[in-house]
Amino acid sequence: MTVLPGSTARIKWTFKGDPSRAVLGWYFTKRGGREEEIAIKFYTGDPTISNSSLPGVAIEPPATLVLKNVDKRYNGKYRFHASVANGGGISKVVIIVAEKPTVTFGCPSLNKVNEGGNFTCVCIGIGGNPPANVTWFKDDVQIGGPGKEKQTLTFRNIGRTASGKYKCEAQSHTLTDEKSIEIIVYC
């Protein structure tokens, strides 16, 4: 589940059975970290929020975990555990908090190339979460398919029709960054 920074996310878990006869637990594991308890509910009591590293959490009955004003600290795996007299179950959800990528180029912003020559420019989308899809455009028309975190614009035996402005766009979830270059082909 991918969410935008500053938003509120609701992870709605359901279970069969009477919540007043169940022990319910909500847990969080950040990437590369240990699992921590977020909240616990014993039988007829209300859920108790633990001393979690996540500042804005709440429980909406019977089993929805609410994450408020999310930021990158909320990236990780969330686990819900229900224990009832005749069994129980576990369910896990991964939350990814989107981060805007930054476009960088492996070429100058103005490129002068002789006709018949070769040209290569690498566009990289740095820091996006999830990893950015990177795409090249000329005159707002997509050139080739997207690449994960980088995409290379390559011309072999370049012709004069290659002259113009090119835009590279990096997109992570709904967050984008873009930069342009200009290619001038000398005849």
N, C-alpha and C positions, 0 to 999 in steps of 0.2 A: 504494500500500500504506500503510494507516494503522496506526500502532503507538502503544502507550501509553508515557508517560514511565517510565523506569526498567526497561523490559523489554529483552529480547534479541531482535533481529530477524535472520532468516536470509534472504538473497537467494540462492536456489539457481539457478545457471545451469548449463546442460548444453551440451555441444558434441560433435559427431561427430569421432572421431579419437583418436589416441593422445596423452595429455597429455605424454608424454616427448618428443614431436616437435612441441610447440607452444610459442609464446610467448603468455602470458596476462597481461592487464592489467586492473586494477580502478581506476576513477576516480570522483571526486565533484565535483559543482558545486553550491554552495549558491546560494540565490536571489540573483540580482543579482551573483554572484561569478564568478571564473574557475575553470576546471576544474583539479583537482589530482590527482595520482597517489596512490592509496591503497596499492597493492601491485603487484608485477610478478613473474612467474615465467618464467625462461628455460629452455626445454627440460627437461633432466633435473634441474635444481635445484629447491630448495624455494622457495615464494613468499617474497619479501622485502617486509616492511611498510615503506612510505616514511615520511618525516617528515610525516605527515598532521595536519591540524587536528582530526581526530576521535580522541579519546583511546582508545577501546575498540574496536578492530577486529582481526579475525583471519580467516584463510582456512582453510576445511576442504576438503581435496582431494575432487574435482578442481577445483571452481570456485565453491564457496559462500562468499559474503562474510558474515561474522558481525559484527553491530553490537551491542556490549554496553552495557548501562545507558544507553540512548538518552535524549537530551534535545533541546531545540529546535535545538541546533547540527547535528543530524543531518538536519534538513529539507533536501531537495534532490533532485537527480537523480544516480543512480548508473549508471555505464556499465561494461559488461564487453566486452573486446575479445580475440578469439582469432585468432592468426595461425598457420596451418599451411601446409605445403608446397603444397597444392593450393588455397589460398584462405584463408578465415577469415570472421569475422562480428562484428557489434556488436549488443548488446542493451542497452536502457535501462530503468530502473525509477525511479519517483518515490516517495520516502518522505515521508510526512506524520506528524510526531510530534504526537499529539493534545494540545490544551491546553484546559483547562476554561474555559468562558465565564463572564462575570459578568452577572447580570441587573440592568438599571437601568430605571426607569420615567420616562415623560414625564407623570406625574400624581401627586397626593398618594396616600398609602397609605389614607386614609379620604376618601371622596368622597360628598358630600351633593348630591342632584339632585332638583329638583321634577319630579313626574309630568308627562309631556308635553314635558319638556326634552330637550336633546341632551347626550351624554357621549362623550368620546374619551379613550383612554389608549394611549400607545405604549409597547411593551415592546421593549427592545433587548438583544441578547446580545452583549456586548463581549468581544473578545480570544479568542474560540474558534478553534481550529485543528483540523479544517477549520472554515470559517465556520459558526456555530451555526444550527440550525433552531429557530425560536422559535414556541411554541404557547401559546394560551390555554385554560384549563380552568375550568369552574364545577362544583362538587361532583364533581370527578374525571372529568367528562365533557368531552371535547375540543370546543371551539367553533371551527368553521372549520378550515381547513388551516394547515399550518405556513408560515412565511415565512423567507426567508434573512436572518439577522441582526436582523430586526425584524418585529413584527406589531402591528397596531393593533386595539384593541377599540373598536367604535363602536356607539352606540345613538342612533337618531333617534326622537323622540316616545316617550321611555322610559316603560315601564309598571312597576307595583309588583312584578311577578314578576322584574324584573331585579335586585332587591335581593339581596345575598348576598356571599359571598367568592369571589374570582376568583384563580386562580393562573396565573402565567406561567412557562413552563419553556423554558430555552435548552439545547440539547443539541449537543455537538460529539463525534462518534464515540460513545463510551459515557460521556462525562463530562458531567454536568448541573449546572445551578444553577437555583434557582427562588425566586420571591418572590410574595407575595400582596397583594392590595388588597381593600378592602371598599367596596361601593356601597350607599348607603342612599337609597331613593326615597321622597320625601315626597309624600303624597297630599293 
